Amino acid sequence: MFRRLKKVVNAALHETSYKYWMKERAAGQRVLQELPKKGITIIRWSDEDMRKLEEARMQVVAEMYVKDAPKYKGVLMDQFRFLESLGYDIPDKYMQ
């Protein structure tokens, strides 16, 4: 009985999450289409510039927050592992 209920609940959670994700993606696309009509220019940075920005962010987080809150290191490592699982390239020096 419990296993069946667990499967039903998990299926409902996945369905709800997927619908929410799709709704938010669609809303984001609508916003991106409307911004230029309102005179807002969307600037897309190069992949290289985005990589540099992300690495700078990781460096600041690793240096400042871990130093000020040593218990945060475990949380940070969990976040970096999660990002790696999504395909982000986390430099080895941050995975220690």
Sequence and secondary structure as in RCSB ss.txt:
>XXXX:A:sequence
MFRRLKKVVNAALHETSYKYWMKERAAGQRVLQELPKKGITIIRWSDEDMRKLEEARMQVVAEMYVKDAPKYKGV
LMDQFRFLESLGYDIPDKYMQ
>XXXX:A:secstr
 HHHHHHHHHHHHHHHHHHHHHHHHHHHHHHHHHTGGGT       HHHHHHHHHHHHHHIIIIIHHH TTHHHH
HHHHHHHHHHTT    GGG  
